[in-house]
Amino acid sequence: MARSINRPRPNSSNTGMRLIGYLVAAPLVLLLLPLLPVIVLLWIGGKLTAS
């Protein structure tokens, strides 16, 4: 006996939520892509000064 109020649903892909995730992630990637060289330079500078 299941200990749940809701009826179990069949395992299926949730395409709507996946699409929303992609729509949220794509602009974030496009906004952060120009900052990538700065982040890499700061990371390398931190590695060089730490040694």
N, C-alpha and C positions, 0 to 999 in steps of 0.2 A: 504494500500500500504506500502510495506516495504521500509525503508529508508536505503537501503544497496546496495552496488555495486555487492556484491557476491550473488549468489543464495543460499537460505537456504539449509543446508544439514540435512539429517535425523539424529536423535540422535542415535549414535552407539558408542560402546566402542572403544577406541583408543588403541588397544593392543600393537602396536609397541612402542608408547610413554611410556606405562606402563612398558613394558619390559626394555626399556632404563633406566627408573627410578629405577627399581629393580637392574639393573646391576651397576648403580652408587652407590646406597645405600648399597648394600651388602659389597663391599670392605671397605666402610667407617665404617660400623658397626664392621667388623672384625678387623680393625685397632684400633678403639676406645675401643673395649671390654677389652683388657689388661689394659687400663688406668682407667677402672671403679673403682677398689678398691682404687686407689690413689685419684680419684675425691671424692669418698664417705668419705675417711678419711679427706680430706681437708674441706669438707662440715661440717662434725661432729666437727672438730677442730674449725672451724669458729663459729659454734653454741655454743660451750662450752666457748670460749673466749669472745663472745659477751655478755654473761649473767653475 
